[in-house]
Amino acid sequence: IEMLETMMNRMFRRQEELVDLQKTNSIKQDSMDSVVRGLVEKFGIGRSHHEESYGEEHDEETSNTREK
């Protein structure tokens, strides 16, 4: 029974660590999103710009997805 308890405690602790990791990762993701948003606002890359040069933009997007 004691062995079971220690195993359960370990699993519970590990679960908490995973939750903490997920929180920090989502925080990093949020800050990345805000950085990207800031760049978009700074350089005025808005929707109108995308619509004007859609052909070029689209080609860049497809090549980016292939690299990933």
Sequence and secondary structure as in RCSB ss.txt:
>XXXX:A:sequence
IEMLETMMNRMFRRQEELVDLQKTNSIKQDSMDSVVRGLVEKFGIGRSHHEESYGEEHDEETSNTREK
>XXXX:A:secstr
 HHHHHHHHHHHHHHHHHHHHHHHHHHHHHHHHHHHHHHHHHTT  HHHHHHTHHHHHHHHHHHHHH 
